[in-house]
Amino acid sequence: MKFTVTRDVLSEAVNWTARTVPTRPSVPILAGIRMEAADGVLTLSSFDYEISTRSEIPADVEVPGETLVSGRLLASIAKSLPNNPVQFTLEGPKMSLVCGTAHFTLATMSVDEYPPLPQMPDVRGTIDAQVFAQAIQQVSIAASTDDTIPLLTGIRMEIEDDTITLLGTDRYRLAMREFKWEPAQPGISAALLVKARTLGDVAKSMTSGGRVEIAFDSDAGSQPNSLIGFSAGSRRTTSTLMDGDYPPVRRLFPEQTNIQAVTEGHEIVEAVKRVSLVAEQRTSVRLVFEEGQLTLEAGTDDNAQASEVMATALDGGDITTAFNPRFLETGLSAIDADYVRFSFTDPAKPAVLTGQKEEDGGQDLSFRYLIMPIRFGI
């Protein structure tokens, strides 16, 4: 086995493939990246029995073959190489890597013992890569990172014909984003629960492909160990779907709200960041909405305090509430609009944040962020 590849292309592909290499593999063989060189293409793949990745890059292949090397070591080496072509040569149980004046020798593992990658499910449709990435980023902020409640570490994908809805929650906030895609066949209906971390990797790594293909079996979501797959350009990844019944979170959005407040989006994000500097752990940022103005307050009498006043358009009466500073800031930052609308039913009940292009325009309901209030002073 002997081939040569471009340094930058190799580094990007190896580091993307190494994302799924487990830090503490259940069996040592899973710590490897499989390298297959043939017909002018180097194929890199990894698999941990749940998530698989596969990437293809052009290569000058002199002698075709395949081998298995430590994924994380190869990724570290690829990032540190000088800007020269990289030549790989398999010499018995060792892989030789030469790049300019740098030379490495890597131990190889048995390719025969490496598990075969799962087959990609049937492609069900495509979505613009940028739209998909933005939707994932907006919803993943609300997904839980607490593994004691595994279901909430996932994002629910509800697919109805040409509309996909993503939902994520950690019990204290809820994010929902709706967008259009192009289904391969009309009438598709599915509810899939995907690991938020997996979707996050897709959002980061598949935005350059123009469009992302989404693949899943017709009974996905109802059968154990069902797969979902994503592919863009020369990259593809598959993941087992999560099992379990996701809570019926849609009903948390109120049908009607009697108080509306509209503020300039960038201005309120920056104001929340500033006053939050004095908000100690487990304390809140208080929002006092009055006619024509919003006052943000943080801190306690015994410690540092901060306040800031900004203009707001208020309809429905004065209201005072408080939120977790980090939850409020991340939700506001996720809204891609010039103005932010706060919708309330009661100070003690969740508020819904949406965006809109103009101060007196209609709200954009494609992304909604629901946040639970907290008691003042804690």
Secondary structure, DSSP 8 states (H G I E B T S, - for coil): -EEEE-HHHHHHHHHHHGGGS-SS-SSGGGGEEEEEEETTEEEEEEE-SSEEEEEEEE-EEEE-EEEEEEHHHHHHHHHH--SS-EEEEEETTEEEEEETTEEEEEEEE-GGGS--------EEEEEEHHHHHHHHHHHHTTS---TTSGGGGEEEEEEETTEEEEEEE-SSEEEEEEEE-EESSTT-EEEEEEEHHHHHHHHHHSGGGSEEEEEE-TTTTTSTT-EEEEEETTEEEEEE---S----GGGGS-S--SEEEEEEHHHHHHHHHHHGGG--TT--EEEEEETTEEEEEEE-TTS-EEEEEEE-EEES--EEEEE-HHHHHHHHHH--SSEEEEEES-TTS-EEEEEESSTTS--EEEEEEEE----TT-
